[in-house]
Amino acid sequence: MNILVILRAVQDPNGFTVNRRAQKVFVNREQFMINPSDKNALEAALSLATESDTVVAVALGDAPAEDALRQARAMGAGRALLVRDATLKNADATVVAAALRHLVNHLDETKLVLLGAEVLDADLAQVGPRLAAVLDWPFIEAAHQLEIHGSTVAAIAPQPDGFHKLEADLPAVVSVAPDSNQPRYAPGAKIINVYKDKHAVETHTPADLQLTEADLTPTTEVRGESFPPEREPGKRLEGSPDELARQLAEVIRKI
Amino acid sequence: MDFTFSPEHVALRRMIREFCEEELRPRAKEVDRAGRVDPEVMRMMGSLGFFGVPFAQVYGGMGAGETGYCILMEELNRVCPSTATIVGAHIGIGAMSLYLDGSPELKRKYLPDLCAGKKIAAFALTEPNAGSDAAGIQLRATLEGDSYFLDGQKMWITNGPIADVVMTLAITDPALGARGGATVFAVEREWKGYSIGKPEKKMGLHGSPTSLLNFDEVRVPKENVVGQVGLGFVTFMKTLDVGRTSLGAATVGGGQAALEASLRWVKARSQFGRPIAHMQSIQFMLADMAAEIEALRSLVYRTAWLVDNGKPFTKEAGMCKLLGSEIASRCIDRALQIHGALGFSRDFPLERGWRDARIGEIFEGTNEIQRIVIASELLQEVGVRIRP
């Protein structure tokens, strides 16, 4: 059975600076990395996979996405699929979910789709639940400690009243919490081999996945970008432990 | 001309850098203090293939060539020079002499374990009476039946205390001496008569162990001759050329670390009402550092390209080592000056960097020897042969 992992290539924060005064993000060096919590999802997939499972890394986009997939192959993913198309540049979560649904249908026997619970760029957290909805599969968000028991997946995940152990029937979509595991390093020899191998990444176009015009039409449009209002600086409390406790209680009461 | 790294080398550097930042940087201070590298780090580096970067995959290596090896040395030395030195002595000179000239059987016997880091290699040339005058070695190897018996001493051997296999240069024909009468032997640490001296107390590179090695009639089977009997000196000189290239790469990392630390500090430190980044005196030091490091980087990776493409590189390797060690020392010294009193403090990594860098001008052939190597290559190109 396949365990799919959705990877996104994001701009490496070391390559840009955020200037609040100019209300601008300056890209100093265009460099990409795998979205960190997607790497946690990949690690979860690699450690969940049994002998009979194949970890399939999936990404949408062009060169940075392909590079993310090669890294995944070097880390141990058995297959890597790239959906490449110029129109996907403007894809919103609806389009991405539609493309992924077609991809899941294109592969047979997928039991689990994993993705990172947080994304370094917009962090809308939309793809996971939308994909689960269009596939009509259960969805667990921000999971820790995933386990597969027969035909179900269990995980610890945050709920409004704290962390709970949740269980869902397979197939399912699970978003993996950032820092929930320690992603492995890719062994050097695998990096060398995967990057030299022309066939390490299988490329698809929206046409071979039978994506329709409607699938490719975004439902949202970006009209502009602005910075969130600056956070007010915190307040430092001083005094004896008793006074501190009283002051703190006062602050909490006012919230 | 194409000055870009191949995609596999870019990806390799990214993995190595991530490893260095996550695993080595938090431990670098402790490595210097405790005088050893955490065995867990050694194990991790082994499983990722760090100990066999330039060697072919058929022998268990990574197959990343000299360029990959230079990338490894640059990244390791940028973060932890002690760790870099252990790996460099293991690959660049220890295992390299076996890889370059060893018989296929001998390579199959040792290289897989060496590449996996299950065994550590060393390279034993220097003796009490033979340093820069490498041809003056006296360690004797006498043939009796199907074995050689090695008797003598080696000194200042990097990895000496931890090496499982030591590539040892010995005199097999005293009449010919080093030129035609010296042979390389792969000697195992468990063999009778082989013993290791106390680790030396050094100014820097505290985590990289160095010691004397004693050979008291150590029996070495004939099969453990590396390369041809009598041509050991040639094997060792070839090996040192490769080692010098990667040592140059290490100095790129050392210089780069000094520049990066300085760039962080000049933004953070204010004097006369603004960050010291705005002072021209500081800017000049930064510019000089960056210019020298960039020139060195170009030289090192072009030399790696010469190695990977089977072209002669002896002269360039000497230049990598000579310029690299001097540039790294100068950059670290400037960075220390930029940091002021904090640079002199043991709480800041620059003090360690300064101590660690100095040996670069001494080991693997002093810089004076490098100048002789470069000059004799230069003069040979115009028909003058220099006899060392």
Contacts between the chains, C-beta under 8 A, distances in Angstrom:
chain1	res1	chain2	res2	distance
A	67	B	7	7.6
A	67	B	11	7.6
A	70	B	7	7.7
A	70	B	11	6.8
A	71	B	11	6.6
A	71	B	14	8.0
A	74	B	11	7.0
A	74	B	15	7.8
A	185	B	15	5.7
A	185	B	18	6.9
A	185	B	19	5.7
A	185	B	44	7.8
A	185	B	48	5.5
A	186	B	11	7.9
A	186	B	15	5.5
A	186	B	48	8.0
A	187	B	47	6.9
A	187	B	48	5.3
A	187	B	49	5.4
A	188	B	12	5.9
A	188	B	15	6.9
A	188	B	16	7.8
A	188	B	48	5.7
A	188	B	49	3.7
A	188	B	50	7.0
A	188	B	53	6.5
A	188	B	62	4.2
A	188	B	64	6.4
A	188	B	68	7.6
A	189	B	49	5.1
A	189	B	57	6.0
A	189	B	61	7.6
A	189	B	62	4.7
A	189	B	63	6.3
A	191	B	8	6.2
A	191	B	11	4.9
A	191	B	12	5.1
A	191	B	15	6.0
A	192	B	8	4.9
A	192	B	12	6.7
A	192	B	62	6.0
A	192	B	63	5.3
A	192	B	64	5.4
A	192	B	68	7.3
A	193	B	57	8.0
A	193	B	63	7.8
A	194	B	8	8.0
A	195	B	6	7.5
A	195	B	7	4.9
A	195	B	8	3.4
A	195	B	11	5.4
A	196	B	8	5.8
